[in-house]
Amino acid sequence: MDTRKKKVYLVQINVTYSNTIAYLPYAAGCLAAYAWKDGEIKQNFELADILCVRHRVEESLAMIENPSVVGFSCYVWNMEYNLRLAEMIKNRYPDCLVVFGGHNVPDDTSLLEKHTFIDVLMHAEGEEPFALLLKALANDGDFSAIPDISYRKDGEYFTTQKKRIYDVTGYPSPYAERIFDKVLERYPEITFHATLETNRGCPYSCAFCDWCFTEKIRLFPMERVKADIDWISEHKIPYCYCADANFGIEKRDIE
């Protein structure tokens, strides 16, 4: 461990079905895979851990040591957990930057205004904005040019420009980048399930749905998709959830 590097933790606490079954933290893994392909981020930051198992909040707090950044992936099954853990982290490490993203993050600054222990909100797909956030922290700390975020500065709230449609073609896979190795080694008693994306986006705008941030469908390269399937098979993952909004909408889905 390089003590000169700042520690980054990612938190994607599972929905609880049982004590022996859990999903690999795919969203957090995507952020990590993209960010740590960047040389500047590698030089300045260490991915200290990804927390995904639903321990007691106090136990999760004990797993975090001297963090510079903690990023939370938020949805209905973990939002209250995340809020409690984030508040405890901020109380213990007041200089730590607390970042919230995911579907439970509203498209405005209201969450920042309500919870003073949150510093940054991410409003859309997080790979590129999160990497830009780390690079900004390594330099001048100016977040104003990072798209799709809200943040607090000098008691005021700012929301940056909307981009929303990102080209996922070159995004590295968290499976291929071995992001989940430590999780699998730490919890041999847990049967982990996997998530697979072959594309991202949805052309529809159903009122009941919060699946996608953008109407444009973007395809992951077939080489990546097949490599992910190979990884899932080689690691004997018994269940794989397809995260495409409309699998079958593309001609290549037959293959």
Disulfide bonds with the S-S distance in Angstrom:
none
